[in-house]
Amino acid sequence: MKRQFSLSYLTALNCSPPEMVYIAERAGYDFVGFRSITPNNPKFSVSGLELSLSRDKEMFRKTKTALDETGLKVLDFEVVVIYDGCEPKVYLPDFEAAAELGGKHVLTIVRTSDRNQAIECFTELCELAKPYGLTVDLEFVPWFNVATLKDAFDIVSAAGCDNGGILIDPLHFHRSKVSIEELEQVPQEWFHYAQICDAPKYIPVKEEELIYTATKERLYVGEGGIDVAAILKKLPNIPYAIEIPHVKRVQELGVEQYARNCLQTAKEHLNQKIDTY
């Protein structure tokens, strides 16, 4: 079966959503993913363009036009943050905008140490997103409160929502020291899409080093020390969101050529390492 790929925001650093659409289409991607959901509390903002498609009506219009003109589809929207005092209903306009643009998934992270609140908020987010045909996919990140696959599994399992899921990012998978076998314990239907990238095998100790690589210097798939293919072999046939931020390469090559290189190297590596689904 044909593998499908999406251009993630961090790969096309600082491009607006409509720019990303045209770049993704020319570079040969099947989907595009936007970082356009921002928390009401600035303290919990994540790195990236501070842009809300639900509030910026002109940007929304231009993005919809770009999608209509190219025929490209939207895979996911980032980032719904569950934080102390978070009110899930504040994300309703974002879900509405995502659905109107044809989005399928919403990436979620947890920034609260209150496990009960995390479960309650995740459950409510799933319930709010369901009428819009959206899944809510929890990503574990080593320097956040949900830092491992087990942490994410516990929350999604406790929520028990059929549109809840877990997002696998090979970088975080490797750096949180998850074993391949742990993936076998997760229901396959929880995996709606996955991110792909590579990085050195060495795992930094300091948080600032972890963040630097994650946001500014990931590697092409197959270029680093993460066994990306082994991870993906445990997942069902789902789209892959290419998330490979590399500031220096983008500056040298330009966003479009860099995005094309990311896609080409990913395809070549996976074609070599994974036989067929």
N, C-alpha and C positions, 0 to 999 in steps of 0.2 A: 504493500500500500504506500502511496506517495506521502512523504513527510511534508508537513506544512510549517512555515516559519513566519514569525512576526518580528517586526522591528520595534524594540523597546526604547523608551525615552532616553535612558542613560547611554545608549549606543549613539544616539544622535543628539549629543549634548547641546542643550540650550536652543534647540529648534522648536518653533511653535508647532502645534498640532497640524495645521494645513501644510506647512513646510515638510513635516514628517511624512504626510500622506504621499506627496508627490515624489519625495526621495525614495520611499519604500516601494512605490510602484515602479519607478525607473530601475531600481536595483534588483527587482525580481522577487520581492517578498509577497506572501499570501495575505498577511495581516499587518496591522499596526497597533501599537499600544500607547496610550497617553498617560502622562503624569499630570493630571488635571483636577485631582480631588485634594483639597487642602483642609486640614483641621481648623476649627474655629479658634483653638488655642495655639498661638504662634510658637509657644514653647515646644510643641510636639511636631513642628514642621519637619519634613525630611528634605534631604538635599535635592535640588532640582528647581526647575522653573516654577515660580509661585504664580500659578495660573488656574483659574477655575472656569471650566467651560459652562458650568451651570449659571455663573454670574456674568461672565463676559459674553454678552449676546452677539456682538459683532464677530468675535473669535469663533463662537459656536457656528454662526452662519457660514463663515469662510471654511471651517472644517467640514461642515456638511456638504458644501459645494465641492470641495476637493475629493471627498469620498464618492460623491455622485459622478464626478467627471472621470475618476480613475477606475471605479468599480471595486476598489479595495475595501476590505472588511476590517472592522475593529475587533481585536481580540479581548483586550482588557483595559481597565482603568485603575490607576494608582492615585493616592494611597489612602485607604480608610484607616485611621489610627484610633485604636481603643486606648483611651487614657483616663486617668483619674477624673471623675466628674463628667465623662463623655456622655452625651445624649444622642443615641443612634439616630433619632429622627432628624437631626441636623443634616444628615447625609441624603435625605430623601430627594432634594433637588438634583443632587449628583447622580442618583440612580435614574431619575427621570431623563436627565440629559444623556446618560450612558445608553439607556434603552432607545432613545430617539435616534442616536447615532449608530445603532445596531450592535452595541457592545454585548459581550457574552459573560465576562467575568470581572469581579472586583477584588483587587489584591488588598489584604488586610494585615496589619501588624499590631502587636500589643505592647503598649508602653505603660502598663500599670502592674504593680506587684500584687494587686488584689485579685486572686484567682477567681473568686466567686463573681466579682464584677466583670472580669474578662469573659467568663462563660455567659453571664446574663446579656452583656452587650453583643457578643458574637451571635447568640441566639436571636436577639431582636433584629440585628442587622440582616440575618438570613431571612427572617419573616418579612422585613420591609422590602428586601430585594426580590423576593420570589415573584410577586405580581409583575415585575418588570422583566422576568425571564433571566435574571442574573444569578450566577453563583457567587458565593463569598468565600474566597480562598485565603487561608491563613498561612503566612510565610513565617518561618522561624529564622531568627537572625542572632548570631552569637552574642552581640552586645545589647540586645533588647531583653525584655522580661520573658518572652517566649523564645528560648534560645536553642532548643533541640527539637528533633522530630517527636520525641516522647511528649514534650510540653505541648506541641501543637495537636498531637493525637488526643491527649487528655481533654483539651478544650472542645475540639470538634466532636469527639465521642460523647461528651457530657451534653453538648447542645442537641445532638440527635436530629439535625435538620437535613433534609434530603438535598438541599442545594448548598450545603456546607462542604468545604474541601480543604485540602492541604496543597500548598505550592512548594515544589522542590526547586531550589537554586543550588547547583553543584558547588558553588563557592561556599555558601553557608553550610551545606551538607558536609563538606570536607572539613571545614574549620570548627564545626561543632562536634566533630569526631563521631558522626553517626555511622553505624555499620550498614553494609549493603543488605544484610539479613533483616534489619529492622523494617525495611520497606515491604517485606513479605507479610508483615503483620497489619499493614494498612489496607483497608478495602480498596480495590481497584477503582471503584466508582467515585472515590474521593479525589482522584487525580483528574482534573479537568484540562490543565495545561501545565507546562513546566518551563522554567527559564534555563538557558544554557550559556555556559561561558567556561573559561579555564583560568588557572592561576598557578603560581609556584606551589610545589608540594609543602614547602615550609609554612608553618602556621605561626604568625606573629603572636606575641604575648600581650603587647600593649594595644589598648582599644583604638588609639589614634592610627596605628598601623593597619589594623583590621579595616577601619573605615576608609583609609586612603586607598587601599587596593580595591575595595568594593565599589568605590565611587569614581576612581580616577585612573586605575591601571590594571584592569583585567586583561586576560590574554585570549587570543583566538582559540577556539575549540581544538584540542590536540596539540597545542603549543606548550602547555604547562604540565603540571604533575598530578592533576586530578583525573581519575579514571571516569570520565564523563559517560562513555559508552556503557560501562558496567552499571552505572546508576540508571540510565535510560532503559536498559534491557529489563529492568524490574517494573517499568511503568507501562501502561497501555498505550495504544496508538493515539497520541494526543498532540496538539500543536506545540511547537517549541518557540518560546519568546527569546530572541537573541538579546541578551543584556550584557554587553561587553564595553563598558566605558573605558576609554583610554585617551586622556587629554592630549598627550603628545602626538599620537598617531592621527587624531582628528585634525590637529593643527597642521600637520605635515601633508596629509592626503586630502583633506576636505571631508565633510560629513558624508557626501554621497559615495565617494570611492571607498571610504572606510567601511560604510555600511555594506557595500558590495563585497568587500574583502571578508567581512565577518560572515556573511551568508555563504560565500563560496567555500571558505575553509571549513565551516561547520558541515556543509553537505559532503565535502570530500572525506572528512574524518569519519563521519557517521556511516557513509557508504562503505568505507573500508573496514570499520570495526563492528558494524551491526549488519548481519546478513539480510534477513527479511523479517517483517512483523508477522 
